[in-house]
Amino acid sequence: MHKINCFNKKDKNLIPAVIYNKELNINVFIKKIKLKYDLYKLIHRNFFYYCFIKEVQFNPLNNNEVIHVDFFIKKNINVMYIPIKIHSSIKINYILYIEKIKFICKKFTKALHINLSKKTKKIKVNDLKLPRFLSLTRKDKEENLTLLKVY
């Protein structure tokens, strides 16, 4: 698998590309690299997309230089970091830390909301009540990290 960072702005050294499936269509720019018909992990705005090259367009007048690439998302499942928003009806002195964890997403979401009660002192990853379209990666499930501690 090859990893490619995607950009939003056009530059001389970047080529236009599109990441798509039935529900999604994202226009991006990627660095000029040697492309192979293989699985790619595209990173765009903290989202990960596992894609195959669907089509490559070449410039026949300029040594068959790549001028556009279409990446097709392997599945409508992406692994990404999702911001965690904390809500509480009580006053919290401080939160020691919030662990960054990856989620497997079937649908895009802007944030994961956690409500804290008086009794809550810490929340472990496996204690989270996740919506149907979110699940934890195998690594995070097995490690069962402490997501946050309240003091």
N, C-alpha and C positions, 0 to 999 in steps of 0.2 A: 504494500500500500504506500502511496506517495502522498505527502502532505503539502498543500498549497495554501498560502495566505491570499485572501482576496482584498481588493481595494475598491473604493467608491469613485476616485478621481482618475481621469484619463491622464496618462503620462506617455512620453515617447517610448519608454522601455516596457510599457504594459500593453497587453492585447485584450480586447473586449471578450467577455464570455457570458454565458447565461447558465444559471443553475435552475433546473425546473423538474416538475412532475405534474400530475393532473391538477393539483390544487395550488401550486406555488410557482412563481416565476421571478427570479432575482437577477438583475443585470449587474455584473461586476467586472473588474479588470484584474488580470493576473500577470505575473512576471513571465517573460519569454523563457520557456524551458523546453527541454526535449520531452515531447509528449509520447506516451505509450498507451495502448488500449489496455488499461488496467484499472484497479480500484483506486480512487483518490479520496483523501480526507480534505475537504475544503473548509477553511475557517473564515467566516465572515461575521463581524460584529458579535463575537463570542458564541456563535452558533456553529455547530459542526454538521457537515453534510457528507455522507458517504455516497460517492457518485462514480459512475462510469462515463467515459467519453462517448457521447452519442454521435457527434459529428464534428469534424474539423474542416475549416475552410482555409484554402491556401491562395497565395497571390502568385499566379503563374508567371508574371513578369519580373518577379523579384526572388529568384532562387527558391520558389515554392515556400516562401516565408508564411508562417501561420498568421492569419488575420482575424480569426474568430473560432471560439470553441464552445460547443454545447455540452454541458454536463447534465446527465440524467440522474436524479436521486435514486439510489438503490431501493430504498423503502421509504415510506412516509414516517420514518422513525429517526429521530436525531438525538444525539447526546449533547447536552449543553449545561452550562451553569445558569441557574435561575436565582435572581436576587431574592432574599428572604426578608419580608416585612414583618415587624413585630408589633402587635397590638396588645394593650393591657389597660384594664380599668383601674389598676392599682399603681401607685408610684413605685418606680424601679430605681434603686440607687445607681446601679450600673450593670452592664452585661459584660462579662469577662471577655468572651470572644464568640464569634460566629464562624463555624467551620465552613469552608467552601466545599460543596459537594456537587457532583454531576448527576443529572437526571436523564432518563430516557423518556423522550417526549413524543407522543403521537399527535399532539396538538400544541401550538405555540401558546405560551402564557407569559405574561410580563413579570409576575412575581408569585411567590408562595407565601401565603399569609399564615402567621402563627399567633394564636391568642394565648396569653399567659394569665394564669390565675395566681392567687396568693400561695398556693401549695407548690407551684412549679419552681424548682430550684435548678434543674437541668433537664435538657431534652436530648435524648440520643436519636441517632438517625433512624433506627428501626421503630421508634415511638411515633414518628410522623404519620398523620392521617393524610394520605395523598389522594388527590382526585384520580379517577379511572385512567385518564390519559397520561399520568405521570407514574414512573416507577424508578427505583434506585438502580444504579449499576451494580453488578455482582460484587465488585470490589468494595463498594461502600456498604452494601448489605453485610458482607462478611466481617468487615472491620468494626461496624457498629460504633462509629465515633460519637463523641459527645458533640452535639451540634451547637448548643449554647449553654452557658452557665449564668445564673442570675444571683446577684448578691444584694 
